[in-house]
């Protein structure tokens, strides 16, 4: 069996470690490179030992110095920004699972996708992406409700997460707005904001302990409520989705793809 040679960018991070372990145990993939910041204290250590899955023979490095077939990026926006031109120059298929980009960084990802095959998604989770489809279906059906529908997005993540609301929460909001037309996106409430307008989507970000990730989209009607919830119990839910995306993107022509394409949703 020919294995895809995978580079993990952000290999010493929480998600990077799970990716290293999952790649190590996937018969279709070979861990070829483990990359992290030049300031990372784990540089030079075996990526598998850092990830707790045993020796792999791949040391964590700050530069990509060997041939690979695909790169999975689970890092921070500034690191992704540095990675993009490297992948473009080497024509490497790329999976971008990092969130928290500013507008310029988003544009850089989109520009890179004009030259290389690139999967970009606010969430790699299979369940999250399936829920996105269900949320779109619900929003489409509820759009014409004569008494109106109030939509709120509540998300929980671990205390270490730096961006809020999560990229996934914002993606859920965009999906609802595309179907129902809400133009006012509010992040939390305090004081006396007055009566809730119907063109509003509210976002609420909770940061608690080691919560891997949880999203609830609330459709509030008069007399009844629909809560659509997805919960990740371990980081493996994101890792398995990222590996599926890597296998997919390695076979594609240059262009921008999403998990909708990977999962054929």
Secondary structure, DSSP 8 states (H G I E B T S, - for coil): ---EEEEEETTTSHHHHHHHHHHHT-TTEEEEEEE--TT-TTTTSBHHHHHTS---S-BEESS--S--SEEEE-S-HHHHHHHHHHHHHHT-EEEE------HHHHHHHHHHTTTSEEEE-S---HHHHHHHHHHHHHHHHHTT-TT--EEEEEEEE-TT--SSS-HHHHHHHHHHHHHH---EEEE---S---S--TTEEEEEEEE-TT---EEEEEEEETTEEEEEEEE-SSTHHHHHHHHHHHHHHTTS-SEEE-HHHHHT-
